[in-house]
Amino acid sequence: MNVFYCPNCAHCAAETESAMRAGDICPECKEGYIGVETLPIEMRYCPNCEWFQAAGTSSVRAGDICPECKKGYVTARER
């Protein structure tokens, strides 16, 4: 996921919440130029049945029993 930010005023927004692009003038301070940083997305994964889901989209945490197969244990990994 990309995060857009203004180094001038520290305004920032996630890519999914914003129409900003790198190099745009900051809509907040109208002086700085928007930069972009790519953040890794953490996933929840079951090695037993290969079920996966983005972290934060449900209450499933690393170490929980897999909600799909009910046999494996969920781990965290980055995408």
C-alpha positions as CSV (number, residue, x, y, z in Angstrom):
1,M,0.0,0.0,0.0
2,N,1.2,3.5,-0.8
3,V,1.1,6.3,1.8
4,F,1.2,9.9,0.4
5,Y,2.7,12.5,2.6
6,C,3.8,16.2,2.7
7,P,7.2,16.7,4.3
8,N,6.3,20.4,4.7
9,C,3.2,20.0,7.0
10,A,3.1,16.2,7.7
11,H,-0.3,15.8,6.0
12,C,-0.7,12.1,4.9
13,A,-3.3,9.8,3.5
14,A,-3.4,6.1,2.5
15,E,-3.7,5.4,-1.2
16,T,-7.2,3.9,-0.8
17,E,-8.4,7.1,0.9
18,S,-7.0,9.7,-1.4
19,A,-6.7,10.9,-5.0
20,M,-3.3,12.4,-4.3
21,R,-0.3,11.4,-6.4
22,A,3.4,11.9,-5.9
23,G,4.5,15.4,-7.0
24,D,1.1,17.0,-6.4
25,I,0.9,20.2,-4.3
26,C,-0.3,19.4,-0.8
27,P,-4.0,20.1,-0.4
28,E,-3.5,21.0,3.2
29,C,-0.7,23.6,3.3
30,K,-0.7,24.4,-0.4
31,E,3.2,24.7,-0.3
32,G,4.7,21.3,-0.1
33,Y,4.8,18.6,-2.7
34,I,3.4,15.2,-2.0
35,G,5.8,12.3,-1.6
36,V,5.0,8.6,-1.6
37,E,6.2,5.7,0.5
38,T,5.3,2.0,0.0
39,L,4.3,0.2,3.1
40,P,4.3,-3.6,3.4
41,I,0.9,-5.2,3.9
42,E,0.7,-7.7,6.7
43,M,-1.2,-10.8,5.9
44,R,-2.7,-13.6,8.1
45,Y,-1.9,-17.0,6.6
46,C,-2.6,-20.7,7.5
47,P,0.1,-23.0,6.3
48,N,-2.2,-26.0,6.6
49,C,-4.9,-24.9,4.1
50,E,-3.2,-21.8,2.6
51,W,-6.1,-19.6,3.7
52,F,-5.0,-15.9,3.8
53,Q,-6.4,-12.5,4.6
54,A,-5.1,-8.9,5.1
55,A,-4.5,-8.1,8.7
56,G,-7.0,-5.7,10.1
57,T,-9.9,-6.9,8.0
58,S,-11.1,-9.3,10.7
59,S,-10.3,-10.2,14.4
60,V,-8.1,-13.2,13.3
61,R,-4.6,-12.8,14.9
62,A,-1.4,-14.7,14.5
63,G,-1.5,-17.8,16.7
64,D,-5.3,-18.3,16.4
65,I,-6.8,-21.5,15.0
66,C,-7.5,-21.1,11.3
67,P,-11.1,-20.0,10.7
68,E,-11.2,-22.0,7.4
69,C,-9.8,-25.5,8.2
70,K,-9.9,-25.4,12.0
71,K,-6.7,-27.4,12.1
72,G,-3.8,-25.1,11.3
73,Y,-2.6,-22.1,13.2
74,V,-2.6,-18.6,11.7
75,T,0.8,-16.9,11.2
76,A,1.7,-13.3,10.2
77,R,3.6,-12.6,7.1
78,E,4.2,-9.6,4.8
79,R,3.2,-9.4,1.2
